[in-house]
Amino acid sequence: MSAPTTPDLFALDPAAQDLLFREARTADTFTDEPVTDEQIAAIHDLIRYGPTAYNGQPLRVLLLRSPESRARLLPYLSGGNRAKTAAAPLTAVLAADVHFHERLPELYPHRPQAREWLADRAARVEQARFSATLQIGYLIIGVRAAGLAAGPMAGFDVAGVQREFFPDGGREVLLLLNLGHPGPHTGLARLPRLDTAEVISTLDG
């Protein structure tokens, strides 16, 4: 049985908890209201403080606003994702910068040798993908904090999107994200979540 919710244990008030987690849903429809550059900048200004390895911040976000840019993406999507992506106010291609280590002297200045630690491309790509994936989680919560909804999608031809938008190999595509003001939810009811006891254990000694 799930433990009772105890909002008084949180610094966030219950309404904020609901906005970010309990009432938030993965969006499959959106209104026609646009997502502004100012909203995107505010979201990034909030979520950039989430931790990443070496403070590397490798997530890169390519916004597809115009019909022309969206048309370049649609052929690479699975059939179930095309219509909702074409109709979304904004779609973002989320990628990891595999050259993030070049910024480490600026972002991790107390360890000037950190850039050399990641000279090996394979190790660097692994770090870039790991930290950028963390940042995607922060981004989704930031989108919700702005009163918007996110629709992340993994159903696409990764290699095709890579060739189309990042042919030089400097970024590795991880996920696609539709975002906007949420419309009516047309999918399943809220699916079950695991109980705390199924997820968390304690090792003593």
C-alpha positions as CSV (number, residue, x, y, z in Angstrom):
1,M,0.0,0.0,0.0
2,S,1.3,3.5,-0.9
3,A,2.3,5.8,1.9
4,P,0.0,8.8,2.4
5,T,1.1,12.0,0.7
6,T,2.5,14.5,3.2
7,P,2.7,17.9,1.5
8,D,4.0,19.5,4.6
9,L,7.3,17.6,4.1
10,F,8.0,19.6,0.9
11,A,9.3,23.1,0.4
12,L,7.0,23.4,-2.6
13,D,3.3,24.0,-1.9
14,P,0.8,21.3,-3.0
15,A,-0.3,23.3,-6.1
16,A,3.3,23.4,-7.4
17,Q,3.8,19.7,-6.6
18,D,0.7,19.0,-8.7
19,L,1.8,21.2,-11.5
20,L,5.2,19.6,-11.8
21,F,4.2,15.9,-11.0
22,R,0.8,14.7,-9.9
23,E,-1.4,16.4,-12.4
24,A,1.1,16.8,-15.2
25,R,0.7,14.5,-18.2
26,T,2.6,13.7,-21.4
27,A,0.8,15.8,-23.9
28,D,-0.5,14.4,-27.2
29,T,-2.5,17.5,-28.2
30,F,-1.8,21.2,-27.9
31,T,-3.7,24.5,-28.3
32,D,-2.8,26.9,-31.1
33,E,-1.2,29.3,-28.6
34,P,2.5,29.7,-29.6
35,V,5.5,29.1,-27.4
36,T,7.6,32.2,-27.3
37,D,11.4,32.6,-27.4
38,E,11.0,34.4,-24.0
39,Q,9.4,31.3,-22.5
40,I,12.1,29.1,-23.9
41,A,14.8,31.4,-22.5
42,A,13.1,31.5,-19.1
43,I,12.9,27.7,-19.0
44,H,16.5,27.3,-19.8
45,D,17.5,29.9,-17.3
46,L,15.8,27.8,-14.6
47,I,16.9,24.3,-15.6
48,R,20.5,25.1,-16.3
49,Y,21.3,24.8,-12.6
50,G,20.6,21.1,-12.6
51,P,23.7,19.1,-11.9
52,T,25.8,17.4,-14.7
53,A,29.1,15.6,-14.7
54,Y,32.0,18.1,-14.6
55,N,29.3,20.8,-14.9
56,G,29.6,20.0,-18.6
57,Q,26.0,20.9,-19.6
58,P,26.2,19.0,-22.9
59,L,22.5,19.3,-23.9
60,R,21.8,21.2,-27.1
61,V,18.3,22.1,-28.2
62,L,17.4,22.7,-31.8
63,L,14.0,24.4,-32.1
64,L,11.8,23.6,-35.2
65,R,9.3,26.4,-35.5
66,S,8.7,26.9,-39.2
67,P,6.6,24.5,-41.4
68,E,9.7,24.1,-43.6
69,S,11.9,22.9,-40.7
70,R,9.1,20.6,-39.4
71,A,8.7,19.1,-42.9
72,R,12.4,18.1,-42.7
73,L,11.7,16.1,-39.6
74,L,8.4,14.4,-40.3
75,P,9.6,11.7,-42.7
76,Y,11.8,10.3,-39.9
77,L,9.0,9.9,-37.4
78,S,7.0,6.8,-36.7
79,G,3.5,6.9,-38.1
80,G,1.9,7.6,-34.7
81,N,4.1,10.6,-34.1
82,R,3.7,12.5,-37.4
83,A,0.3,14.1,-37.1
84,K,0.8,15.4,-33.5
85,T,4.2,16.7,-34.3
86,A,3.0,18.5,-37.4
87,A,0.2,20.1,-35.2
88,A,2.4,21.0,-32.2
89,P,3.3,24.7,-31.7
90,L,7.0,23.8,-31.3
91,T,9.2,20.7,-31.7
92,A,12.7,20.5,-30.2
93,V,15.4,18.1,-31.3
94,L,17.4,17.2,-28.2
95,A,21.0,16.3,-28.6
96,A,24.3,15.8,-26.8
97,D,27.3,18.0,-27.8
98,V,30.1,15.5,-28.1
99,H,32.6,18.4,-28.0
100,F,31.3,19.7,-24.7
101,H,34.8,19.1,-23.1
102,E,36.1,22.2,-25.0
103,R,34.1,24.4,-22.6
104,L,35.3,22.7,-19.4
105,P,38.2,25.3,-18.8
106,E,35.3,27.8,-18.5
107,L,32.7,25.7,-16.8
108,Y,34.9,23.6,-14.5
109,P,37.8,26.0,-13.9
110,H,39.1,24.5,-10.7
111,R,40.2,21.4,-12.6
112,P,41.9,22.8,-15.7
113,Q,43.0,19.3,-16.7
114,A,39.4,18.1,-17.1
115,R,39.4,18.7,-20.8
116,E,42.3,16.3,-21.2
117,W,40.6,13.7,-19.1
118,L,38.0,13.5,-21.9
119,A,40.3,13.4,-24.8
120,D,39.1,9.9,-25.7
121,R,36.0,10.3,-27.9
122,A,34.2,7.2,-26.7
123,A,34.5,8.1,-23.1
124,R,33.5,11.7,-23.9
125,V,30.4,10.6,-25.9
126,E,29.3,8.4,-23.0
127,Q,29.6,11.3,-20.6
128,A,27.9,13.7,-23.0
129,R,24.9,11.3,-23.5
130,F,24.6,10.6,-19.8
131,S,24.6,14.3,-18.7
132,A,22.4,15.5,-21.5
133,T,19.9,12.8,-20.6
134,L,19.8,14.2,-17.1
135,Q,19.2,17.6,-18.5
136,I,16.3,16.4,-20.6
137,G,14.6,15.4,-17.3
138,Y,15.2,18.9,-15.9
139,L,13.9,20.4,-19.2
140,I,10.6,18.5,-19.0
141,I,10.1,19.7,-15.4
142,G,11.0,23.2,-16.5
143,V,8.5,23.1,-19.3
144,R,5.8,22.1,-16.8
145,A,7.0,24.9,-14.4
146,A,6.3,27.4,-17.2
147,G,2.7,26.2,-17.4
148,L,3.3,24.3,-20.7
149,A,3.2,20.6,-21.5
150,A,5.8,18.3,-23.0
151,G,5.4,15.4,-25.3
152,P,8.7,13.5,-25.5
153,M,9.1,11.0,-28.4
154,A,11.6,8.2,-29.0
155,G,9.7,6.8,-32.0
156,F,11.9,8.1,-34.8
157,D,14.7,7.2,-37.1
158,V,17.7,8.4,-35.0
159,A,20.3,7.9,-37.8
160,G,18.0,9.8,-40.2
161,V,17.5,12.7,-37.9
162,Q,21.2,12.8,-37.2
163,R,22.0,13.0,-40.9
164,E,19.4,15.6,-41.5
165,F,20.2,18.1,-38.8
166,F,23.7,17.2,-37.5
167,P,25.6,15.7,-40.4
168,D,29.0,16.8,-39.0
169,G,28.7,14.4,-36.1
170,G,29.3,17.0,-33.5
171,R,26.0,16.3,-31.8
172,E,24.2,13.0,-31.0
173,V,20.4,13.0,-31.2
174,L,18.8,11.7,-28.1
175,L,15.1,12.6,-28.1
176,L,12.4,14.7,-29.8
177,L,10.1,16.9,-27.7
178,N,6.8,18.5,-28.7
179,L,5.8,21.4,-26.4
180,G,3.1,23.9,-26.0
181,H,-0.1,24.7,-24.1
182,P,-1.8,21.4,-23.5
183,G,-5.0,20.5,-25.3
184,P,-7.5,17.8,-24.4
185,H,-5.8,14.5,-23.4
186,T,-6.8,11.8,-25.8
187,G,-4.6,8.9,-24.6
188,L,-4.9,6.5,-21.8
189,A,-5.9,7.3,-18.2
190,R,-3.1,7.9,-15.8
191,L,-1.1,4.6,-15.7
192,P,0.0,3.0,-12.4
193,R,3.2,4.0,-10.6
194,L,5.4,1.8,-8.5
195,D,5.0,1.9,-4.8
196,T,7.9,3.4,-2.7
197,A,8.7,-0.1,-1.2
198,E,9.2,-1.5,-4.7
199,V,11.7,1.2,-5.7
200,I,13.6,2.1,-2.6
201,S,15.6,-0.2,-0.3
202,T,18.1,0.5,2.5
203,L,21.4,-1.2,3.2
204,D,22.5,-1.1,6.8
205,G,26.0,-2.1,7.5
